[in-house]
Amino acid sequence: MYRYYLIAIVLIALDQFTKYLVVKNMELYEQIPVIEGFFYLTSHRNSGAAWGILEGRMGFFYLITVIVIAGVLYYLHKYGKQNKLFAVALGFILGGAIGNFIDRLLHQEVVDFFDFIIFGYDFPIFNIADSALTIGVILVIIATFLDEKQQKGKA
């Protein structure tokens, strides 16, 4: 069970370390091309959620994050032992949620820096915590489908 917390801890540490590097080594809005026309490191701050929605609503984000963390811990303990993929997914979600929560608590904004332009679309800038949340949600969906398939096979 504790290995899923280790996933979260590693993701939180990696997220916070990379954000620290961006803040210390880049000016705000500075852009460093990694793959010209496709991938840049861009120092950005976000006081909202994805795509800047609900900007400045920190109280809302604090409440939602506490609820998400409580829910993840509940489901991790209730179902983590019987569904390993689901538990890994929850470890990713926990790490991502806490990573961005730390930023919001300490700075009232989140440090973002991964900047992709995909087929001419400038995708919203994101960070490792955002990536962990996305991967976690995708894994939850996959685990749910696999679990349903397994349940149908037993019936």
C-alpha positions as CSV (number, residue, x, y, z in Angstrom):
1,M,0.0,0.0,0.0
2,Y,2.8,2.4,0.9
3,R,4.4,2.2,-2.6
4,Y,1.4,4.2,-3.9
5,Y,2.3,6.9,-1.5
6,L,5.9,6.7,-2.7
7,I,4.6,7.4,-6.3
8,A,2.9,10.5,-5.0
9,I,6.0,11.6,-3.0
10,V,8.3,11.2,-6.0
11,L,5.9,13.1,-8.2
12,I,5.6,15.9,-5.6
13,A,9.3,16.2,-5.2
14,L,9.9,16.2,-9.0
15,D,7.2,18.8,-9.5
16,Q,8.4,21.1,-6.8
17,F,12.1,20.7,-7.9
18,T,11.3,21.6,-11.5
19,K,9.2,24.5,-10.5
20,Y,12.0,25.7,-8.3
21,L,14.4,25.5,-11.2
22,V,12.1,27.5,-13.4
23,V,11.5,30.2,-10.8
24,K,15.3,30.5,-10.0
25,N,16.7,30.3,-13.5
26,M,14.1,32.0,-15.8
27,E,12.5,35.4,-15.9
28,L,8.7,35.4,-15.9
29,Y,7.4,34.8,-19.5
30,E,10.9,33.8,-20.7
31,Q,10.8,31.2,-23.4
32,I,13.5,28.7,-24.1
33,P,13.1,26.6,-27.3
34,V,13.7,22.9,-26.9
35,I,12.3,21.9,-30.3
36,E,11.7,25.0,-32.3
37,G,8.1,25.4,-33.4
38,F,6.9,22.5,-31.1
39,F,8.2,22.5,-27.5
40,Y,9.4,25.3,-25.3
41,L,10.1,25.9,-21.7
42,T,8.1,29.0,-20.8
43,S,8.1,30.5,-17.3
44,H,4.4,31.2,-16.6
45,R,2.2,31.6,-13.6
46,N,-1.4,30.6,-13.3
47,S,-3.8,31.7,-10.5
48,G,-6.6,29.7,-12.0
49,A,-7.1,26.2,-13.3
50,A,-6.4,24.8,-16.8
51,W,-6.7,27.4,-19.5
52,G,-6.7,30.0,-16.8
53,I,-10.4,29.3,-15.8
54,L,-11.6,30.5,-12.4
55,E,-8.5,32.8,-12.1
56,G,-7.9,34.1,-8.6
57,R,-10.4,31.8,-6.9
58,M,-7.9,30.4,-4.4
59,G,-10.6,29.6,-1.7
60,F,-12.4,27.4,-4.3
61,F,-9.2,25.6,-5.2
62,Y,-8.2,25.0,-1.6
63,L,-11.6,23.4,-0.9
64,I,-11.7,21.3,-4.1
65,T,-8.1,20.1,-3.5
66,V,-8.9,19.0,0.1
67,I,-12.0,17.2,-1.1
68,V,-10.0,15.5,-3.9
69,I,-7.2,14.5,-1.6
70,A,-9.7,13.1,0.9
71,G,-11.5,11.1,-1.8
72,V,-8.2,9.8,-3.2
73,L,-7.1,8.6,0.2
74,Y,-10.5,7.0,0.9
75,Y,-10.5,5.1,-2.5
76,L,-6.8,4.2,-2.2
77,H,-7.4,2.5,1.2
78,K,-10.8,0.9,0.2
79,Y,-9.8,-0.4,-3.3
80,G,-6.0,-0.1,-3.6
81,K,-5.2,-3.6,-2.4
82,Q,-7.5,-5.3,-4.9
83,N,-6.8,-3.2,-8.0
84,K,-3.1,-2.3,-8.4
85,L,-3.6,-0.2,-11.6
86,F,-6.3,1.8,-9.8
87,A,-4.0,2.4,-6.9
88,V,-1.2,3.5,-9.1
89,A,-3.6,5.9,-10.8
90,L,-4.6,7.3,-7.4
91,G,-0.9,7.8,-6.5
92,F,-0.5,9.9,-9.6
93,I,-3.6,11.9,-8.8
94,L,-2.5,12.4,-5.2
95,G,0.9,13.6,-6.2
96,G,-0.4,16.0,-8.8
97,A,-3.1,17.4,-6.6
98,I,-0.6,18.0,-3.7
99,G,2.1,19.4,-6.1
100,N,-0.2,22.2,-7.3
101,F,-1.8,22.7,-3.8
102,I,1.7,23.5,-2.4
103,D,2.1,26.3,-5.0
104,R,-1.4,27.7,-4.3
105,L,-0.8,27.7,-0.6
106,L,2.7,29.2,-0.7
107,H,2.3,31.6,-3.7
108,Q,-1.4,31.9,-4.6
109,E,-0.5,30.8,-8.1
110,V,0.9,27.7,-9.9
111,V,4.2,27.7,-11.8
112,D,3.8,26.3,-15.3
113,F,6.5,25.8,-17.9
114,F,5.8,23.0,-20.4
115,D,4.7,24.8,-23.6
116,F,3.7,22.9,-26.7
117,I,2.5,24.0,-30.1
118,I,0.6,21.1,-31.7
119,F,-0.6,21.5,-35.3
120,G,-0.5,25.3,-34.9
121,Y,-2.5,25.2,-31.6
122,D,-0.6,26.7,-28.6
123,F,-1.6,24.2,-25.9
124,P,-2.0,25.7,-22.4
125,I,1.2,25.8,-20.5
126,F,1.4,23.1,-17.8
127,N,3.7,21.4,-15.3
128,I,4.6,18.0,-13.9
129,A,1.7,18.0,-11.3
130,D,-0.8,18.7,-14.2
131,S,0.8,15.8,-16.1
132,A,0.5,13.5,-13.1
133,L,-3.2,14.4,-12.7
134,T,-3.9,13.8,-16.4
135,I,-2.1,10.5,-16.4
136,G,-3.8,9.5,-13.1
137,V,-7.3,10.2,-14.6
138,I,-6.5,8.3,-17.8
139,L,-5.3,5.3,-15.7
140,V,-8.5,5.5,-13.6
141,I,-10.5,5.2,-16.8
142,I,-8.5,2.3,-18.0
143,A,-8.6,0.5,-14.6
144,T,-12.4,1.0,-14.5
145,F,-12.9,-0.4,-18.0
146,L,-10.6,-3.4,-17.2
147,D,-12.5,-4.0,-14.0
148,E,-15.8,-3.9,-15.7
149,K,-14.6,-6.3,-18.4
150,Q,-13.3,-8.6,-15.7
151,Q,-16.6,-8.4,-13.8
152,K,-18.6,-9.3,-17.0
153,G,-16.3,-12.3,-17.6
154,K,-17.2,-13.6,-14.1
155,A,-20.9,-13.3,-14.7
